């Protein structure tokens, strides 16, 4: 993907790297950590985020091969400007024991099936619902925000064994979730991935 980086973004990354040494992270992990920090101006994400480089590499390959990207809310979709996304929240309805966000995840899975990248930055119930499905995701970016259910849903994601990007604290949100996906989207595909 050809992307022109604005001078303000270049300066922001320069300042970020002056305040935090990220050189010890593997390439994709570093890209995700830096882009999330950049989106929130919060250096604490360097110690809060949890991910695996091998899982990121597989997700990166799937993303660049055209795997669908599913988001929980339109605010996450708005942050992903260089890729079409699926968001079914407008079609979803709440019911007994089912939030609108959880129903939207069911609808999205019916639409895209297995192998998608899931980007959840708002609703812990969306992440909880995804974990009940046999979605076989390429990656789950699980960064919902809040004091109720966010920490628990992200812990459940890490315990699930699914390939994931998550964080330990209550922090998260649409901007950081879309930033994590964008890090993979903007990172160049390697020749081995292009030939796979």
C-alpha positions, 0 to 999 in steps of 0.5 A: 500500500502506497501511503504518504505520511504527513509531516505532522505524523512524522514529527509525532513518531519522532517525539514518541521514539524520543520518549520511549524506546520501542526498538526491542519490539519485533517489527509488527509488534512495534508497528502496533504499539507505536500506532496505538500510542500515537492514536492515544498519546498514551505511552502506558500502552507499551506495557499494557498491550498483549500480542504475539508476533507470529500471530500478527504475521499471519494476520498481516498476511491474511489482511493483505490477501483480502480477508474481511475486516469486521468492526463492532461500531461505526467509530472503529470503521471511521478510523480505518480509512484505507479498507472496507469494513463490515459493521452490522450494528445498524441492523442489530436489535437487543433482546432478552440476554442479548445486547445490540452489539452482541447481535451485530457480531452474530449478524456479521459472522453470518455475513463473513464466515471464518477467517476475518479480522475482527476489530472491537473497540467499544463494546465488551459484549461484542467481544464476549459474543465473538468468543462464543462463535466458532469464528476461526478469526485471522485475528481479534483486535479486542480493545473495548473500553470501560469499567464494566466488562472490558477487563474481563472480556479482554482476559477471556480473549487472551485465555481463548487461545485465539490470535489476538491483540488486547490490553490488560487495563480498562483502557481501549476504545475505537481510536486505539482499536482502529489504530492497531488494525491500521498498523498492520494495514500500513506495514508493507507486505514482505516478499514471502507473503506476496508469494504465498 
